[in-house]
Every structure is written in C-alpha cells, then in structure tokens.
C-alpha cells in the first residue's frame, strides 16, 4: 500500500501518466480499494511466458475477484450503497475479461506496479536536494516500522508457543501431583491390611511415591524456569513494543499533527490517516495479545503456586503492558478535522475526532460519546498538569455532544460535529498590550472508552489547535496574524500555547511564502526580491542585500502590534491586505507573472526609466492597505522635448475591481503599451478583457457634455477611439472625444476623475499622483 500512497502524491504530468495506466482493462478504483492486497501478492513469481503458470495466475485472478466481492459486501449505509454496486460490477468485469487469459491480468498488474514505481522514483529524482531525500527517507522509515512489526509478530507467536508448552507441562505436572496424593492416600489406608500384604504393598507404593516426588521436584524446578524464561521473553517484547510505539506516536503521529498545524498556514495537506491507523491497530493487536498472554501466565501461577519471584514479575509485566496500552489509546484519540482557528461567535462550525485503534479493541461495540468544550490557555495548561478542571469552560458551545460512529468499510471510529456554534465566550484579564485578537483558546474534546468488556476504562482528552475568538469581521485580520505566528513557530510538546516572541527573519519568510502560495493556489510564491522588499518594510531599511537580513530577528510587536513608520497599520495588516486583494481579483495575473507587486516607488522609477515610453508595471501601494497602482514612463509635457517622467495612478482597491476589472482598466488606458520589461499589454491581458459586443453610441454636441476647461485636460488622453459599454447604473455617456466624437465611458471617467480630483491634474494624457 506504501507505493499507492506515494503514487497519489504525484503531480502534473507524472500524475496524468499514472492515471493513464488505468481504464476498463483495470479500473483505478480497484487499485485504490485493494491497494494493500494488490501490493502484497507475488506477481513477479508468475512467469508470463510459461503456459504452465496459468494455474497460478488463475488462482490470483480468483483471489482478486473474491477480495473485491468481500470488499463490496463490507459497504453499508447510504454512502456505501453505490460503492457496493460498483465494486461488484468490477469483480464481474474482471472475471469475464481475464477468465480465459489470467496471465494477461498478471501482465497488466505487473506493468502498472512497475510504471508506478518508475514514476515515483522519477518524481523523487527531480526534487531538490533536500526534498529528493524525503521519499527515500519516508520509505526507509516505513520499512523499518514494518520490519519491527514482523519481529514483534514472530516474538509474540514464539511466546504463544512457549506458553502452550508451559500450560501442557503444568497440566501434566498437576496430574502427576494428583497421582502422588493418591499414592499418599493409599499408604495411609494400608493399616487395615494384614501385615504381610501391607509390607509388600507399602514397599511398592513408597518406591513409586519416591520416584514420583523426585520427578515432581525436578519438574517444579523446570516449570519455574519455563515461567521465568517466558517472563523474560515478554519483558523483551515489551521493550520492542515501547520502542515501536514511541516511533509511531512520538514521531510519526506528532509529525502528522505538525503537518496538520502547518496546513492551517497553507502548507501541504497533512495526508491521510490510513497508514497511521493500520500501524496503531497492529500495535493494539500485539499489545492486547501480549497482555492476554501475561494474564494467562498469572492464571497458571495462581493455579499452581511455586516458590520464587514469579508473582512480582508478573505484576510488573501486567502494570507495564497496561501502561503501554493506556498510552496507545489516549494518544490515538485525535482531531482529524480541526475547528476553525479564527472562530466567530454565533457562527456554525465543524470538527471531527477519531480513534485510531477502535477496530482491534472493539471500542465500537459500545459507541462512546464525545463532548466538546472551549477552554482558555490557562485551563489548557492546568489540564496538561493533571490539575482538576472538571466542568470548567470559558464559553458555551451549542450542539457539543456527539456519538462516535463506526464505518465498517474503512474501519474508522469517528465523531463528526457538524453544527457546533459558540454562543458566548468568557475572556480572561489580558496582559499589557495584548488585545482580544491575541488571546488564545482551545476546544477540548473528551470521552470515555472501555475495552475488554469493561476490563479497562480510559478517560481520554484531546485539545484542538489554538483558537482565536472574534465577534466581528473587522477582527479577522489581527486574529489571523495570531494564528499564523502560532502555527509557524509552535514547538512540539510546548506548554499551551507558548511561542517565541522573536524569530529569525528567514523563518517568517518561510511562513509568509507558504501562506501566500496557498492563497494564490500557485507554486509561484515570494521571490528573493519580494522578500527583500518585505524586509525593507518590516525593518525600515533601504538595503537591497538579502544577506543583511538573513540573521536578523523580527518580534511579534514588529509583526502585528506596532504600526509601520508614518502609517496607521502594521506590517501584517499591509501584507494581509495585499493577499486579500490578490486572492479576490488578481490571482490569474499573479500566476501569469504580470504583477511585480513588491516594488517601491523609487525602484519602479529606476526600472521604468530605462524602458520605452508607455512601459508600465503594477506594484502594491505603500500607503493604502490592499491597494495596487500602475506606474508608467512617459514624456514630461512641462519640460523640453525628450525629458521623461514616471507617473503613478492612485491605487485601485477591491472596491474598484468590484466595478471593473484590472484588465479592462488597463485596456482603457491607451497610453499604456508595454508591460515591464517588454511584453505587449494585449498579449498579457487580452484574454481577460470583457467582450465588446455592441455598437457605438450616437454623438451629441460636445458642448452639452462637459466644460471646455475639463476637455483641455481630459480629452488628449483619448488619441484613438475607445468604445466601451456604459455602466448598468448609467445609461448615458459622460464625455466624448473632441476629434472623432466617440464616447468616453463612466469607468474611464472614474479612473480619470479619481486621480484628478486629488491632483495634480491630468496633463497631456498623463495622470500623476502621490502614489
């Protein structure tokens, strides 16, 4: 199954090649639902060119069909009905296709598995140096875990065999011991016999008894040795079990949780839990089997007490194995789907919790109920210290109880909270400059499980990732900053919810780049130049050397508590405004590399002055949150011919793009010719222009349209006719061009007026502004 999991992580062309391997000859659904079974068969042992191997191939085909039918029968409920029909259909389809030529099925599956292996290996080879080792490292780690499981299985089987031998030996010992008691009773009854007969029989019985007692003494010693040896074997098995459990729970599961946390910042999806659950269930099975063996040893010891340390040894083994299974059960009660980390009151939200060992321990036979409560950071700390916080909460969650459901097809036991709502929140006293959007809470999920027919009962708890509670949408920006900082810089095993106050600039760069790429749904993230620009803004620096910032630290206050110099917003608020603008309106242009964005005014001027007139670029506003401006180079009409200036429009915001798109606005401005450095604007933006499916409007007397003092400033911009649709709100045109009497639309007028109304005025078709 490991190969199939890796194959599902392929991207781009490799993913398409993998998908092309499947079709009616072998549906991809069969590969998915029987992944573990398929990868466990010895396909390579079948010689395809040997007709005598057809029997072996036929057996593999029959087993495949039977496995599909078994999988189909396991599907239940409304969700599984269609899958049950589909899998049954595939079973019949494969049977009819390959029944007369089973070797072709083997050939097909061998080809698929080899191709998948090649694609996975190629994907690994083209990764970066560090990333290229990830897959190999992952495979080695998984191989190590699987190898340990095989060793544990063999060790458990060996102790089972030894336990049976011990049981048989003890049963025979008890029989002989009873025989010795019978001989003793017979000797006691000899007094009623005549002296001659009594003497003869007494001698015989005493000889038998002496021989038997010698055997019993020797056998008792042997039994005690068997018991001690078995206890030693169990002790060794428990050591390996602890090591394996530590590897799975403290490394693999913790890494999964870390990936889940980084996914909150836009990192890669944490991945499925199927492999982890299979490992945890194997652990549970082995631990429970060893526990039962130890209990049987206790029973044998109680049945036949012998002098020695066995009682103490078994008590210690029993306590150790109970600790191991307790750690397994409590650690595998996890949150599969986290509640939103920015949580607004009176708003519905969802979460899912799951127990990874439910199937093997039969927890689902008595479905447990899970309760969710919201607790403060201080209450979370007290919980981890095992201090009593019973019935304490920091708010009221509606619909906060849910019964765990067992899904037989997948073997998962989970509780889906679909309609929770935070009715109210109780805040604690804040420290210093801390705002409400810096206060962290967590959702506590708690339940009680019993296993082994109530033999063991566990009270389990798990905490969600930190949650920031808001009551208004205006708080979302700052709350997101708190969550991003916590997700990025939290350390495993921390005290809730401690994070460093300062981090390296490079660490923050990684977090910002991860978030930005996630919001853009693109691999085109923040370049080194972009990060230098952000460093200049964060540290109020003019240096263009990335190395100067590499070892610098940035504090939480610099990130989102203190305003940038001369501004009324913080570094994060500015950056988040950029992301919101891009996400809502400009994502395609960023992915087309049409927006430079992270360029200051002076940099834009230096870049454009070496380019032909009409060259323009798009950069984010320094002075307005969520604003983007157009800078372009053109002649300076107030200076001698040939002298040029870089001009800037006032920033566009989300409000502007809700009225008219960026592409259409650029199309309106005819003096914009080349996107920096030298791309024709229509080549870049034409595919985003709004189609113009209408006729020119009738002309009117220009004197009726606008004052001559305005046309002197506005009309020179329209050197060529521009016919665009009037806004639905305005059915009449605003101005017309002086020479050819074509119309200027309201959108174009808005662009001109919004710039001119602030000043300086449009001159020779160019608008200048402070931006």
C-alpha positions in Angstrom: 0.0 0.0 0.0 3.0 2.3 0.5 3.5 2.5 -3.3 -0.1 3.5 -3.9 0.2 6.2 -1.2 3.3 7.6 -2.9 1.7 7.4 -6.3 -1.3 9.5 -5.1 1.2 12.3 -4.2 2.4 12.6 -7.8 1.7 15.9 -9.5 1.5 17.4 -13.0 2.5 15.2 -15.9 3.5 12.3 -13.7 0.0 12.2 -12.2 -1.5 12.2 -15.7 0.8 9.3 -16.8 -0.2 7.4 -13.7 -3.9 7.9 -14.4 -3.4 6.8 -18.0 -2.3 3.3 -16.7 -5.9 2.6 -15.7 -9.1 2.1 -17.7 -11.7 -0.6 -18.4 -8.9 -3.2 -18.5 -8.2 -2.4 -14.9 -10.2 0.3 -13.1 -8.3 2.7 -10.9 -11.0 2.1 -8.2 -9.9 -1.5 -7.9 -6.3 -0.3 -7.4 -7.4 2.1 -4.7 -9.7 -0.1 -2.6 -7.4 -3.2 -2.9 -4.1 -1.3 -2.7 -2.8 -3.3 0.3 -3.9 -6.6 -1.1 -2.5 -6.0 -4.6 0.9 -4.9 -3.3 1.0 -8.0 -1.0 0.7 -10.5 -3.8 3.7 -12.3 -5.5 3.0 -11.1 -9.1 6.7 -11.4 -10.0 6.7 -15.1 -9.2 4.5 -15.8 -12.2 6.4 -16.5 -15.4 4.3 -14.9 -18.1 5.9 -16.9 -21.0 5.3 -20.2 -19.3 1.8 -21.7 -20.0 2.2 -24.0 -17.0 2.0 -20.9 -14.8 -1.6 -20.3 -15.9 -2.9 -22.2 -12.9 -1.1 -19.8 -10.6 -2.4 -16.8 -12.5 -5.9 -18.2 -12.4 -5.7 -18.5 -8.6 -4.5 -14.9 -8.4 -7.5 -13.8 -10.5 -10.0 -15.8 -8.4 -8.5 -14.3 -5.2 -8.7 -10.8 -6.7 -12.3 -11.3 -7.6 -13.1 -12.8 -4.2 -11.3 -9.9 -2.4 -13.4 -7.4 -4.5 -16.6 -9.1 -3.7 -15.7 -9.2 0.0 -14.9 -5.5 -0.1 -18.2 -4.8 -1.8 -20.1 -6.8 0.9 -18.5 -4.7 3.6 -20.0 -1.5 2.3 -23.0 -0.4 4.3 -25.3 2.5 4.8 -26.4 5.1 2.4 -22.9 6.3 1.4 -21.7 2.7 0.7 -24.6 1.6 -1.5 -23.3 2.9 -4.8 -19.7 1.8 -4.0 -21.0 -1.7 -3.2 -22.7 -1.9 -6.6 -19.6 -0.5 -8.4 -17.1 -2.9 -6.7 -19.4 -5.8 -7.5 -19.6 -4.7 -11.1 -15.8 -4.5 -11.3 -15.5 -8.0 -9.9 -17.7 -9.4 -12.6 -16.0 -7.4 -15.3 -12.5 -8.6 -14.4 -13.8 -12.2 -14.1 -15.3 -12.1 -17.6 -12.3 -10.2 -19.1 -9.5 -12.4 -17.8 -11.1 -15.8 -17.0 -9.8 -17.3 -20.2 -6.5 -15.5 -20.1 -5.5 -15.0 -16.5 -1.8 -14.5 -17.4 -2.9 -11.2 -19.1 -4.2 -9.9 -15.8 -0.8 -10.7 -14.2 0.9 -8.9 -17.1 -1.3 -5.9 -16.7 -0.9 -5.6 -12.9 2.9 -6.1 -13.2 3.1 -3.3 -15.8 1.0 -1.0 -13.6 3.1 -1.6 -10.5 6.4 -1.2 -12.3 5.2 2.0 -14.0 4.0 3.5 -10.7 7.4 2.6 -9.1 9.2 4.3 -12.0 7.0 7.5 -11.8 7.5 7.7 -8.1 11.3 7.3 -8.4 11.5 9.9 -11.2 9.5 12.4 -9.1 11.9 11.7 -6.3 15.0 12.3 -8.5 13.8 15.6 -9.9 13.1 17.0 -6.4 15.5 19.5 -4.8 18.5 18.0 -2.9 16.7 18.1 0.4 13.3 17.2 -1.0 14.8 14.4 -3.1 15.7 12.5 0.0 12.2 12.8 1.6 10.6 10.0 -0.3 13.6 7.7 0.3 13.7 8.6 3.9 10.0 8.0 4.2 10.2 4.6 2.6 13.1 3.6 4.8 11.2 4.7 7.9 8.1 2.8 6.8 10.3 -0.2 6.0 11.8 0.0 9.5 8.4 0.1 11.1 7.1 -2.8 9.1 10.2 -4.8 9.9 9.8 -4.2 13.6 6.1 -5.3 13.3 7.3 -8.6 11.7 9.8 -9.1 14.5 7.1 -8.4 17.1 4.7 -10.8 15.4 7.3 -13.6 15.4 8.2 -12.8 19.1 4.5 -12.9 20.1 4.0 -16.1 18.2 7.0 -17.6 19.9 5.8 -16.6 23.4 2.4 -18.1 22.5 4.0 -21.4 21.6 6.1 -21.4 24.8 3.0 -20.5 26.8 1.1 -23.5 25.4 4.1 -25.8 26.2 4.1 -24.4 29.7 0.4 -25.0 30.0 0.7 -28.6 28.8 3.7 -29.2 31.1 1.8 -27.7 34.0 -1.3 -29.8 33.3 0.8 -32.9 33.2 2.5 -31.9 36.4 -0.8 -31.4 38.2 -1.9 -34.8 37.0 1.2 -36.3 38.4 0.9 -34.3 41.6 -2.6 -35.7 42.0 -1.2 -39.2 41.4 1.3 -38.5 44.2 -1.6 -37.5 46.5 -3.4 -40.7 45.5 -0.4 -42.8 46.5 -0.1 -41.0 49.8 -3.8 -41.8 50.5 -3.2 -45.4 49.6 -0.3 -45.6 52.0 -2.5 -44.1 54.7 -5.1 -46.9 54.1 -2.6 -49.8 54.4 -3.2 -50.1 58.1 -6.3 -52.1 57.5 -4.4 -54.8 55.6 -2.7 -58.0 57.0 0.9 -57.3 58.0 2.5 -59.4 55.2 0.4 -57.9 52.4 0.8 -54.4 54.0 4.6 -54.7 54.0 4.7 -55.8 50.4 2.3 -53.1 49.1 3.9 -50.4 51.3 7.3 -51.0 49.8 5.9 -50.8 46.3 3.9 -47.6 47.0 6.7 -45.9 48.7 9.1 -46.7 45.8 6.5 -45.2 43.4 6.0 -42.3 45.6 9.7 -41.6 46.0 10.2 -41.8 42.2 7.2 -39.5 41.6 8.3 -37.0 44.2 11.7 -36.8 42.7 10.2 -36.2 39.3 7.8 -33.6 40.8 10.6 -31.7 42.5 12.7 -31.8 39.2 9.6 -30.8 37.1 8.7 -28.0 39.6 12.1 -26.5 39.1 11.7 -26.9 35.3 8.3 -25.3 35.3 9.7 -22.4 37.4 12.5 -22.0 34.8 9.9 -22.0 32.0 7.9 -19.3 33.7 11.0 -17.2 34.3 12.2 -17.6 30.7 8.7 -16.7 29.4 8.6 -13.6 31.6 12.0 -12.6 30.3 10.7 -13.1 26.7 7.7 -11.0 27.5 9.9 -8.3 29.0 12.0 -8.2 25.8 8.8 -8.0 23.7 7.5 -5.1 25.8 10.8 -3.2 25.3 10.4 -3.6 21.5 6.7 -2.7 21.7 7.5 0.5 23.7 10.2 1.4 21.1 7.8 0.8 18.2 5.0 2.7 19.9 7.3 5.6 20.6 8.4 5.7 17.0 4.8 5.7 15.8 3.2 8.0 18.4 6.0 10.4 19.2 7.4 10.7 15.7 5.0 9.7 13.0 1.8 10.9 14.7 3.5 14.1 16.0 4.8 14.8 12.5 1.3 14.3 11.2 -0.1 16.8 13.8 2.7 19.2 12.8 1.8 19.0 9.2 -1.9 19.5 10.2 -0.9 22.7 12.0 1.2 24.0 9.1 -1.7 23.2 6.8 -3.5 25.9 8.7 -0.9 28.3 7.3 -1.4 27.0 3.8 1.2 24.2 4.0 0.7 20.8 2.2 -2.2 18.7 3.3 -1.3 16.6 6.3 -2.1 13.4 4.5 -4.4 10.6 5.3 -4.5 8.6 8.5 -4.9 5.2 6.9 -1.2 4.2 7.4 -1.1 5.5 10.9 -4.3 3.8 11.8 -3.0 0.5 10.4 0.1 0.8 12.5 -1.8 1.7 15.6 -4.2 -1.2 15.1 -1.2 -3.5 14.7 0.2 -2.1 17.9 -3.1 -2.6 19.7 -3.4 -6.1 18.4 0.1 -7.1 19.5 -0.2 -5.3 22.9 -3.5 -6.9 23.7 -2.3 -10.3 22.6 0.7 -10.0 24.9 -1.5 -8.7 27.7 -3.7 -11.8 27.4 -0.6 -14.0 27.4 0.6 -12.3 30.6 -2.9 -12.8 32.2 -2.8 -16.5 31.3 0.6 -16.7 32.9 -0.9 -15.2 36.0 -3.7 -17.7 35.9 -1.2 -20.6 35.6 0.8 -19.2 38.5 -2.3 -19.0 40.7 -3.4 -22.4 39.6 0.0 -23.9 40.7 1.9 -21.7 43.1 5.6 -22.3 43.2 8.2 -20.7 45.3 10.0 -17.8 43.6 9.7 -14.3 42.3 7.1 -15.0 39.6 4.2 -13.1 41.3 6.2 -9.9 41.5 7.5 -10.3 37.9 4.0 -10.9 36.5 2.6 -7.9 38.5 5.3 -5.7 36.9 4.7 -7.1 33.4 0.9 -6.5 33.8 1.4 -3.0 35.0 3.9 -2.3 32.1 1.6 -3.7 29.4 -1.4 -1.7 30.9 0.7 1.5 30.8 1.6 0.8 27.1 -2.0 0.2 26.0 -3.2 3.2 28.0 -0.7 5.4 26.3 -1.8 4.0 22.9 -5.5 4.6 23.5 -5.1 8.1 24.9 -2.6 9.2 22.2 -4.7 7.9 19.3 -7.8 9.9 20.2 -7.1 12.7 17.8 -8.7 15.6 15.9 -8.9 14.6 12.3 -10.5 17.9 11.2 -9.7 20.9 13.3 -12.2 23.5 14.2 -11.5 26.9 12.5 -8.7 28.7 14.3 -10.4 32.0 13.9 -13.7 31.3 15.4 -16.5 33.9 15.3 -19.3 33.7 17.9 -22.8 32.8 16.7 -21.4 31.1 13.6 -21.7 27.5 12.8 -18.5 25.4 12.7 -17.5 21.8 12.4 -14.8 19.4 13.6 -14.1 15.6 13.5 -12.4 13.5 16.2 -11.2 9.9 15.6 -9.9 6.9 17.5 -7.2 5.1 15.5 -7.4 1.8 17.5 -11.1 1.3 17.6 -11.4 -1.7 15.3 -8.9 -4.0 17.0 -10.1 -3.2 20.6 -13.8 -3.3 19.7 -14.5 0.1 21.2 -17.3 0.5 18.7 -19.3 -2.3 20.3 -20.3 0.2 22.9 -20.2 3.5 21.0 -18.7 6.3 23.2 -20.0 9.8 23.3 -17.7 12.8 22.8 -18.2 16.2 24.4 -16.6 19.5 23.2 -16.0 22.5 25.4 -14.0 25.6 24.9 -11.2 26.3 27.5 -8.7 29.1 27.9 -5.0 28.9 27.7 -4.7 28.8 31.5 -7.2 26.0 31.7 -5.4 24.1 29.0 -2.1 24.3 31.0 -3.9 23.0 34.1 -5.3 20.1 32.1 -1.8 19.0 30.9 -0.6 19.2 34.5 -3.5 16.9 35.5 -4.9 19.6 37.7 -8.7 19.4 38.2 -10.6 21.5 35.7 -13.8 19.4 35.8 -16.8 21.3 34.4 -14.7 24.4 33.8 -15.0 26.1 30.5 -14.6 29.6 29.0 -17.8 29.7 27.0 -20.8 27.8 25.8 -20.8 25.7 22.7 -24.2 24.6 21.2 -24.6 21.1 19.8 -21.4 20.0 21.6 -22.2 16.3 22.1 -21.8 13.6 19.5 -21.8 9.8 19.5 -18.9 8.2 17.7 -19.9 6.2 14.6 -18.1 3.1 13.3 -17.7 2.8 9.5 -17.1 -0.8 8.7 -15.9 -0.3 5.2 -13.0 1.9 6.3 -12.6 0.5 9.9 -12.8 4.1 11.3 -14.5 5.2 14.5 -15.1 8.9 14.5 -17.4 11.6 15.7 -18.5 14.3 13.3 -19.5 17.6 14.9 -21.3 19.3 12.1 -23.4 22.1 13.7 -21.5 23.5 16.6 -21.8 27.2 17.4 -20.0 29.3 20.0 -22.9 31.0 21.8 -20.7 33.1 24.2 -17.1 33.5 25.3 -15.7 34.4 28.7 -12.4 36.3 28.3 -9.6 36.4 30.9 -7.8 39.5 32.0 -5.3 40.5 29.3 -1.7 41.2 29.9 -0.1 44.6 28.9 -0.6 45.5 25.3 -2.3 42.1 24.5 -5.5 42.6 22.5 -8.5 40.3 22.3 -7.2 39.0 19.0 -4.0 37.8 20.7 -5.9 35.7 23.4 -5.9 32.0 22.6 -8.5 29.4 23.5 -8.8 25.7 22.5 -11.6 23.3 22.0 -11.3 20.3 24.4 -12.8 17.0 23.2 -13.3 14.4 25.9 -14.8 10.9 26.1 -14.6 7.6 27.9 -13.7 4.3 26.3 -13.9 0.8 27.7 -12.2 -2.2 26.3 -12.1 -5.9 27.1 -15.7 -6.0 28.4 -15.1 -3.0 30.7 -11.9 -4.6 31.9 -10.1 -1.4 31.2 -11.7 2.1 31.1 -10.0 5.2 29.8 -10.9 8.8 30.1 -9.5 10.5 27.0 -9.0 14.1 26.2 -7.5 16.0 23.2 -7.0 19.7 22.6 -7.5 21.5 19.3 -5.0 23.8 17.8 -5.2 27.3 19.3 -8.4 29.2 18.5 -8.8 33.0 18.5 -12.4 34.0 19.2 -13.8 37.1 17.4 -17.2 38.8 17.5 -16.8 40.9 14.4 -15.3 40.5 10.9 -13.1 43.5 11.4 -11.1 41.5 13.9 -10.3 38.7 11.4 -7.1 40.3 10.1 -5.4 40.5 13.5 -6.7 37.1 14.7 -5.3 35.5 11.6 -1.9 37.0 12.4 -2.0 35.4 15.9 -2.9 32.0 14.3 -0.2 32.3 11.6 2.5 33.1 14.2 1.4 30.2 16.5 1.2 27.7 13.7 4.5 28.6 12.2 6.6 28.8 15.4 5.0 26.4 17.9 7.3 23.7 19.1 6.2 20.1 19.7 5.4 19.3 23.4 5.2 23.0 24.3 3.2 24.4 27.3 -0.1 25.7 25.9 0.3 28.0 23.9 3.8 29.3 24.3 5.5 30.7 21.2 8.7 32.7 20.9 8.4 36.4 21.0 11.1 36.8 18.3 12.0 34.6 15.4 14.6 34.8 12.6 13.5 36.8 9.6 14.1 33.7 7.4 11.7 31.7 9.5 9.0 34.3 9.0 9.8 34.4 5.3 9.0 30.7 5.0 5.7 31.2 6.8 4.7 34.2 4.6 5.7 32.4 1.4 3.7 29.3 2.5 0.6 31.4 3.2 0.9 33.5 0.1 1.2 30.5 -2.2 -1.8 28.9 -0.6 -3.9 32.0 -1.1 -2.8 32.3 -4.7 -3.3 28.5 -5.3 0.1 28.6 -7.0 3.6 27.4 -6.8 4.6 30.9 -7.8 5.3 32.4 -4.3 7.5 35.1 -3.0 10.8 35.5 -4.8 14.0 36.6 -3.0 13.5 40.2 -4.4 10.0 40.1 -2.9 11.3 39.1 0.5 14.0 41.8 0.4 11.2 44.3 -0.2 9.2 42.9 2.7 12.4 43.1 4.9 12.9 46.7 4.0 9.3 47.4 5.0 9.5 45.4 8.3 12.8 46.8 9.4 12.5 50.3 7.8 15.7 49.6 5.8 16.9 50.7 2.4 19.4 47.8 1.9 18.9 45.6 -1.1 21.3 42.9 0.2 19.3 39.8 1.3 22.3 38.6 3.3 22.0 41.5 5.7 18.5 40.4 6.8 19.3 36.6 7.0 20.4 36.7 10.6 18.1 39.4 11.8 15.2 38.7 14.1 11.7 40.1 14.0 9.5 40.4 17.0 5.7 39.8 17.4 5.4 43.5 18.1 7.1 44.4 14.8 4.9 41.9 13.0 1.5 42.9 14.2 1.4 45.2 17.2 3.4 48.3 16.2 2.4 50.4 13.2 4.8 50.9 10.4 6.6 54.3 10.5 4.3 57.1 9.2 1.4 54.6 8.7 -1.6 53.6 10.8 -1.3 49.9 10.1 1.1 47.1 10.9 3.4 45.1 8.7 1.0 42.1 8.8 -2.1 44.2 8.1 -0.4 45.6 5.0 0.7 42.1 3.8 -2.7 40.6 4.5 -4.4 43.4 2.6 -2.2 42.5 -0.4 -3.2 38.8 -0.2 -6.9 39.7 0.1 -6.7 41.9 -3.0 -4.8 39.3 -5.0 -7.0 36.4 -3.9 -10.3 38.1 -4.8 -9.3 39.9 -8.0 -5.8 39.5 -9.3 -4.8 35.8 -8.8 -4.7 35.0 -12.5 -2.4 38.0 -13.2 0.0 37.0 -10.4 0.2 33.5 -11.8 0.8 34.9 -15.3 3.8 36.9 -13.8 2.1 40.1 -14.8 2.3 41.7 -11.4 5.6 42.6 -9.8 3.8 43.9 -6.8 6.5 44.1 -4.2 8.3 47.2 -5.6 8.6 50.6 -4.0 8.2 53.9 -5.8 11.9 54.6 -6.3 12.5 51.1 -7.6 9.7 51.4 -10.0 11.2 54.7 -11.3 14.6 53.2 -11.7 13.2 50.2 -13.6 11.0 52.2 -15.9 13.3 55.0 -16.9 15.4 52.6 -19.0 12.4 51.4 -20.9 10.5 52.9 -23.9 7.6 55.3 -23.3 4.4 53.6 -22.5 6.1 50.8 -20.4 4.3 50.2 -17.2 4.3 47.9 -14.2 1.9 47.0 -11.4 3.0 47.5 -7.8 1.4 47.4 -4.4 0.6 50.6 -2.7 2.8 51.6 0.2 0.2 53.9 1.8 -3.0 52.0 1.4 -3.9 48.6 2.7 -5.0 46.3 -0.2 -4.1 48.8 -2.9 -2.3 48.4 -6.3 -1.1 51.1 -8.5 0.0 51.5 -12.1 3.4 53.2 -12.7 4.5 54.1 -16.3 7.1 56.1 -18.1 6.1 58.9 -20.5 7.2 62.3 -21.8 7.0 65.2 -19.3 4.8 67.8 -21.0 6.1 70.6 -18.8 9.7 70.2 -19.8 11.7 70.3 -23.0 11.0 67.6 -25.5 12.7 64.3 -24.7 12.6 64.7 -21.0 10.6 61.8 -19.4 9.0 61.1 -16.0 7.5 58.1 -14.3 3.8 58.6 -13.4 1.7 56.8 -10.9 -2.1 56.4 -10.7 -3.8 56.5 -7.3 -4.2 52.9 -6.0 -7.0 50.6 -7.0 -8.7 48.6 -4.3 -11.1 45.7 -4.0 -14.0 48.2 -4.3 -12.7 49.4 -7.7 -12.2 45.9 -9.1 -15.7 45.0 -8.0 -16.9 47.6 -10.5 -14.4 47.0 -13.3 -11.5 44.5 -13.7 -7.9 45.3 -13.8 -7.5 44.0 -17.4 -10.4 46.3 -18.6 -8.9 49.3 -16.8 -5.5 48.7 -18.4 -7.3 48.3 -21.8 -9.0 51.7 -21.2 -5.6 53.5 -20.8 -4.3 53.7 -24.3 -1.0 55.3 -23.3 0.0 52.0 -21.6 1.7 50.0 -24.3 4.3 47.5 -22.8 4.1 45.5 -19.5 7.6 45.7 -17.9 10.0 44.7 -19.2 8.9 44.4 -22.8 5.6 42.5 -23.2 2.8 43.9 -25.3 0.0 44.6 -22.9 -2.6 42.9 -25.1 -0.6 39.7 -25.2 -0.7 39.6 -21.4 -4.2 41.0 -20.6 -6.4 40.5 -23.8 -7.6 37.1 -22.6 -9.2 38.8 -19.6 -10.8 41.7 -21.4 -14.6 41.9 -21.2 -16.1 41.1 -24.7 -17.3 44.3 -26.6 -20.5 43.2 -28.3 -22.3 46.4 -29.1 -22.4 49.4 -31.4 -21.1 52.9 -30.8 -23.5 55.3 -29.2 -24.9 58.3 -31.2 -22.9 61.5 -31.0 -24.1 64.6 -29.1 -22.9 68.2 -29.2 -19.7 68.2 -27.2 -20.7 71.4 -25.5 -23.5 69.6 -23.8 -21.1 67.0 -22.3 -18.5 68.9 -20.3 -16.9 72.3 -19.9 -14.1 73.2 -22.2 -11.8 73.7 -19.2 -12.2 70.0 -18.5 -11.8 68.8 -22.1 -8.5 70.6 -22.2 -7.2 68.2 -19.5 -9.1 65.0 -20.2 -9.5 64.7 -24.0 -5.9 64.4 -25.1 -5.7 61.1 -23.4 -8.1 59.6 -26.0 -5.9 59.7 -29.0 -7.8 56.8 -30.6 -11.5 56.0 -30.5 -12.5 53.9 -27.4 -15.9 52.4 -27.4 -16.9 50.6 -24.2 -20.3 49.6 -22.7 -21.9 52.1 -20.4 -22.4 51.0 -16.8 -25.7 49.5 -16.0 -26.1 52.2 -13.4 -25.6 55.0 -16.0 -27.4 54.6 -19.3 -26.0 57.8 -20.8 -22.4 58.6 -21.8 -20.3 61.1 -19.9 -17.9 62.7 -22.4 -17.0 62.3 -26.0 -13.7 62.7 -27.8 -13.1 66.1 -29.4 -11.8 65.0 -32.8 -13.8 61.9 -33.7 -16.8 62.2 -31.4 -16.6 58.7 -29.8 -17.7 58.2 -26.3 -15.8 58.0 -23.1 -17.4 55.6 -20.7 -18.2 56.1 -17.0 -15.5 53.7 -16.0 -12.8 55.6 -17.8 -14.2 58.8 -16.4 -14.0 57.3 -12.9 -10.3 56.4 -13.4 -9.6 59.9 -14.6 -11.6 61.8 -12.0 -10.4 59.8 -9.0 -6.9 60.8 -9.9 -7.5 64.3 -11.0 -9.8 65.1 -8.0 -6.8 64.6 -5.7 -4.3 66.4 -8.0 -2.1 67.1 -9.8 -4.3 67.4 -12.9 -4.0 65.3 -16.0 -1.6 66.9 -18.4 -1.0 65.7 -21.9 -2.9 62.5 -21.2 -1.0 61.5 -18.1 -2.2 61.4 -14.5 0.2 62.0 -11.7 -0.5 61.2 -8.1 1.5 60.8 -4.8 1.4 57.0 -5.3 
